[in-house]
Amino acid sequence: MNIGRTIKKSIQPSHTVEILLAELGEACEAIQKLLHQLKVPGLTMDQREEILGELSAEITHLHEHTRGLDEKIIEDRSSHH
């Protein structure tokens, strides 16, 4: 007998939440790349402006993409209990 042993069930996110989290990861990676590009020494003003423009677009996309994501995750977790 294993009285003291507990079995934890692995909770898998729903397909929708799984896709949204994957897209979130991709957006975060894109932002990280742009932030690293900004640190490259010797950037011209034009290069810097282009990177900042792309960064601004990614941040806007990230903001829109994550709108309501926290509620979807909570709903998803609630449906497993």
C-alpha atoms as one frame of an Amber mdcrd trajectory, in Angstrom:
protein
   0.000   0.000   0.000   1.163   3.525  -0.817  -0.971   5.533   1.596   1.369
   8.553   1.768   1.727   8.762  -1.984  -0.378  11.246  -3.930  -0.911  11.198
  -7.644  -0.974  14.544  -9.357  -2.936  14.738 -12.560  -1.299  16.635 -15.365
  -3.594  19.406 -16.509  -3.289  20.050 -20.219  -4.453  23.398 -21.567  -7.256
  23.385 -24.107  -6.285  23.461 -27.766  -7.257  27.139 -28.012  -5.202  28.168
 -24.982  -2.314  26.034 -26.224  -2.318  27.894 -29.566  -2.605  31.290 -27.877
   0.323  30.492 -25.579   2.438  29.342 -28.522   1.672  32.593 -30.346   2.526
  34.520 -27.180   5.892  32.771 -27.061   6.574  33.677 -30.689   5.705  37.324
 -30.071   7.967  37.424 -27.003  10.824  35.924 -29.025  10.359  38.554 -31.745
  10.452  41.325 -29.128  13.578  39.825 -27.542  15.325  39.775 -30.934  14.445
  43.415 -31.540  15.668  44.414 -28.077  18.977  42.656 -28.756  19.243  44.423
 -32.122  18.938  47.777 -30.356  22.071  46.937 -28.346  24.231  46.412 -31.447
  26.970  49.048 -31.420  27.211  51.441 -34.336  23.583  51.451 -35.429  22.696
  54.295 -37.720  19.800  56.525 -36.772  17.786  54.997 -39.629  18.494  51.446
 -38.409  17.556  52.405 -34.874  14.310  54.043 -36.073  13.441  50.948 -38.115
  14.016  48.636 -35.152  11.988  50.901 -32.857   9.165  50.947 -35.396   9.140
  47.150 -35.562   9.316  46.973 -31.779   6.360  49.320 -31.469   4.338  47.172
 -33.886   5.250  43.980 -31.982   4.297  45.546 -28.654   0.932  46.629 -30.086
   0.405  43.114 -31.462   1.367  41.607 -28.113  -1.029  43.917 -26.295  -3.912
  42.953 -28.581  -2.973  39.282 -28.554  -2.972  39.060 -24.765  -6.219  40.937
 -24.235  -8.402  38.530 -22.263  -5.798  35.760 -22.322  -5.639  35.673 -18.533
  -9.403  35.050 -18.380  -9.139  32.279 -20.994  -6.409  30.590 -18.959  -8.480
  30.857 -15.758 -11.583  29.505 -17.539  -9.519  26.674 -18.987  -8.138  25.777
 -15.556 -11.613  25.948 -14.021 -13.017  23.532 -16.568 -10.467  20.910 -15.462
 -11.592  20.947 -11.828
